[in-house]
């Protein structure tokens, strides 16, 4: 039981950033000795990526389907946006801020980058030029100001015309006019004498057709996912079986969002489908006493199969500090015909980015089990082809156009 409690504590700390969009960025949050050790280890492994061509092995001219964007330390030790070109070799630093880049997203049209740093929303072209300040939230003087004044969580619309972002609520920035439209205002309670966040809103990911947006509804502790429809300014809450995190993806037609959790603690592990009407289907359940179904990074492939990472534990007492995960493929229910695509599970996965056609996944794997952000990025193919290393460290990976 002591082993189980320790594991729950470790995994809970790893999952907090997924469910609390209004907490401080992970690189600044004070959550005790574990995270302090994590960041110390990150400093050691997250070596600055060179601006010039990096000589990396096993890469070809058409290795990647799109440029790969990610965060890595610059020469001063601050997290900046970098881009790995489709050749799998050429790395370019895109942002050059005097502090960490905290959140960012890439225009699916031209590859320009919207990002937050120093409580500001900024924009640069795809080559890092023409830095433009869009929103300045000012200094965050106290913890309570995070409920009303923190600029964070960025999502770019599929047509590249609008940037959704969190700033005292859910906002949309129109690139053509510079107009900002706040559609949902955070609910903040000041009756205790300080500002306490009762309900806050920030974007996560647009549906492929741009008609709706998966958003985080954050509370003082924790949070859930919901759907915001742009037409009619309609908020659809998930209600029963509400999903709290983590990595997931929209179906290509935008009819549903698959979400999964590999964590145990304040958050339960499992696999869910959030339908367009807000109804949530639980596909894999990770509730006590077990079996506990851990899942991560589901994607619906062009072949109509569901690809994700999975591990099943018969009982809670079997859990280790980090649950290993198999790469699997199944029918859309996550169960029927489920097949392991690799014979062995992967250890210490921090992040997974699937190729759009689900032919491979890029895994960011930590060198140590107590590091919960980023890691060595390497391609693993679903057909069993040999893996291909990419860069020594990547965090918050996403595709460009």
N, C-alpha and C positions, 0 to 999 in steps of 0.2 A: 504493500500500500504506500510506503514512503516513496518508492520508485515511481509509482503512478502519480502521486501528488507533485513530485518534482517535475515530472514530465508535463503535467498540466500547466504548471507555472511557466515553464519555458515556452510552451506552445502558445499560451495566452499572450505573453509579451510579444511574440512574433506576429500575432494576428491583430493586435490593437490598431495598427495603422489602417487595416482594411475596413474597420467598422466605425472609426471616429474621424470623419473627414475634417473636423475642426480642431483636432489636436495639433500640437506642434509637429513640424516635420520630423521624420524619424531620426535624421542626423542631429537634431537638437534636443530631442525629448529626454528628460531625466527620468528614467524608469529603473534606476538602480544599477547594481554592479554588473548584472548580466549584459545590459545594453552598453555600458561603459566599456566592458571588455570586448564586446562586438565591434564597436567603432574603432577601438585600438587595433584590433585585428584587421579591420577593413583598411585602415591607413597603411598597413603593411602590405596587403595584397593588391590594393587598387592603385597600381602604379600609373602615372600619367600616360595617356595615349598620345603618341606623336602626331603632329599635324601633317608631316610628310608621310610618304608611303611606308607602311610597316611590313617587313618581310615575315609573312606568316606561311606556315606549311600547308600543303594539301589544298590549295585554293585554285580555282579555274576562273576563266573570264566570265562565266555565266553561273557561278556558284549560287548566288542568291537571286530570288525573283524580284526583289526591290532593295533599295538601300536600307540598311539597318541603323536606326537611331538608338542611342542609349546614353546613360549617365556614367561618367568616370571622373576621377580626380584630375585636375590640371596640375601644373607645376607648383602651385601655391597650396595644393591640398583641398581645393574646393571642387564640389561636384559640378560639372559642366556637361552640356549636351555635345555628344560626338556622333559622327556618322561613319559607318563602314560601307563602302561602295559595293556594288554588285559583284565585283571581282573577288571579294573576300579578302583583299589585301589593303586597299587604300583607306586610311583613316584620317578624318578631318575634324578638328575641334570647331564647333559651331558657335558656342556662346563663350563670353569672356567677362564674367561678372566678378565683382570683388567679394562675393560670398557664394554660398551654395545655390544652385538651381534646385528648386524644391519640387515643382510639378511642371509638366510640359506636354504638348501634343504637336503633331505634325500635320500640316495641311495635306489632305489627300490629293490636291490638285497640283500644287507647285513645290511642295516640300519645304515651304517656309515654316518657321517654328514659333509658336506662342508658348511662353513660359513664365513662371513666377520666380522672383528672387528679391530679397530685401523688401518683402511685402509689396511688390510691384508686379503688374502684368506687363510683359514686354513682348516685342515682336522683332524677328530678324528674318532676312531672306534665307533661301536654302544654303547659300554659301557663307552665311554668318554676317553679311553686310547689312547696312541700313538699319541699325538698331533703333527701335522706336518705342518710347514709353506710352502705353495705352492707359493704364490706371495706376495711380499711386495711393496706396492705402495708408501711408504714413507710418510712424513708429508704433509698435505694439507695446504700450506702456505696462500692461498687466495681463494676467491670464484672462480676465473677464473681457478684455478688448478683442480676444479671438472670436468671440461670439458675434461681434458686429463689424470688425475692422480687418480681419485677416483676408488677404487676397490669395486664393488657392484653388486647386482642382480645375484643370483646363480641359476642354473637349472641343474639337474642331468639327464643324458640320461637313457632311459628305460633299457638298458643292463648294466648299472652301470660302464661303461668303460670310460666315458667322463663327464667332468664338464664344462658347458657353463657358462661364467661370463662376466661381463662388466668391461673393463679397457681400457679407451681410444678408445673403440669400442667393437665389439662382438668378444669374444675369446673362444677357446676350449682347455681345459687342458686334455691331454691323461694320464690316470692313469698308464698305463703300461710302458710308456717311460718318462713321465715328460715333454714332449714337449708341447709347447704352440703355437697355430695357431690363429693369428688374421685374421679374414676373412672380417670384415667391420671396417673401420677406421672412427672415429668420424670426422665430418666436423666442423672445428673450424675456425672462422674468427678473425684474429689479426689486421686487418686494422684500427679498432677504437682505437688501442693502448693497448687494453686488449684482452684477449682470450674470445670470445663470441661464445657459442655453437649454431651452425646453425642446426646441425642434429647429434644426438648421438644414439648409438645402444646398447641395452642390452637385455638379454634373459628373457623370462617369463615362458614358459612351452613347453616341448617337446610334440609332438604328440605321441600317444601310440605305434606306430610302429617305432619311432625314425627317420623317414625320413625327418621331418620338425620341425621347432621351431617357436612358436609364440614369437615375439619380440616386445619390445617397441622402437619406434623411438621418441626420446625426443628432444624438442626444448628449447629455452631459457625459454619459458613459455609454458606449456602444452605438448602434445604429442599424438601419435596415435599408433595403433597396425599394425603389418605387419607380413608376413610369410617369413621365410628363409628356403629354401630347401638346405639340406646338399649336395645332389648330384648336381654338377654343380655350387655350390656357387651362388644360384639364390635368389634374393630378390624380393618378390611379394608385392607390395603396394596395400592397400585396395581401394585407390582412392575415388570415390564418396561414401558418407555415411560412411566415415572412422570412426572407433570405437576408442574412447579415453580411456576407462576403463571399467569394474572394475573386480569384481569376475566373473569367468566363468569356462568352462570346455570343453575339447575335446569330440566329439562323440567317442564311443568305436572303430570305424573303422578308425578314424582319418580323415574323409572326411570333417569335419567342426568343428568350434569352436563356442560355444554359449557364448556370453558376455552380461552383463547387467549392468545397472547403476541405483542406487537409489538416485542419487544426482541431485541437481538443482543449476545452477549458471554458471560458466565457462564451466561446463559439463552439457549435457542434460540427463535426465533420459530416459530409454528405454530398449529394448531387441533386440538383433541382432544375426544373424548367419553369421559368416565369413566362406565362402566356400573355398575349397582347391585352387581355382584359384584366390583367393583374392577378389572376388565379395562379397559384403555385402548385405544381405537381412534384411531390417528393419521389425521386427515382431511386436513390440510395440513402438509407437512413443510418445515421451514426449516433443514435441516442443510447444511453445506458439502459440495461447492463450489457448490451451488445447482441449480435456482433456489431463492431464499429466499422463503418464503411468510409474510408478516407478517399477523397477524390480531388483532382486539381486540373485546371486548364482544359475544360471540355470544348470541342469544336465539331460542328457538323460538316463532314466532308462532302465534296461534290458527288461521291458515290452513295450518299444517303446514310452513311454509317457515322456513328459517334466515336470520336477519338478523344481519349483523355488519359490521365494517370490515376492509378487506383491501387488500393491495398485494403484487404479485409482482415480484421482482427476478431477472433472468436469471442474474446472477453477483454474488458478494460485492463485487467492486470497484466496483459501481455505487452502493453505499450512501452516503447523506448522513448528516449528524449526526442528523437526525430524519426518519424515513421517513414520507412522506405516506400517507394511507389513504383509500380510497373506501368509501362506504356501499353495501353490496351485499345482494342477496337470492338464495338458492339453495335447492336441495333439501337434505335433512338431511345429505348427505355433504359439504356445503360446496363442491362442484364443479359438479354437474349443474345446468344452467340458471342459472348464476351471472350476475347482471345488475347493472350499476352503476345506482344509484338517483339519483345526482347526476353530472353530466358531469365535474366537476372533483374532485380529491382534497382532503382537508382537511389543513392543516398544523398542527403543534404541538398535537395533541390530547393532553391530559393525562388526561382522564377522560370516560367515556360512561355515561349512564343512559338506558336504554330505557323508553318507556311500556310498561305491562303488555301492551297489545295490539299493540306494535311499530308503532304508527302514526307515531311520531316518536321521536327520540333527543335528549336534552339533552347538548350537548357543552360541556365546560370547556376552552377553548382559551387557551393561554398567549400573551402578547404577544411573547415572545422565545423562541428555540429552546433556551436554556439554563435555562429555568424548567420544573421537572418536577412541580410540584404546583399543582393548581387552575388557575383562569383565568376568563375571561368566560363565563358560562353562557348558552347560546342554544339554542332549539328548532329542529331541522331535521326536516322532515316527509318520510316515505317516498313520498308521492304528488307531491312536487315543489312543494308550496305554499310561499309565501314564509316565510323563517325569522322567528323572533320572539325578540328579546333578552329576557332575564329579569333577571339581577343582574350587577353589574360583576365579582364574584368569588365563586366557589364551589369548595369542596374536599370530597371524600368525600361525594358526594351520595347520597341515598336517599329512597325514598318513605315517607310516613306512611300511616295508614289513611284 
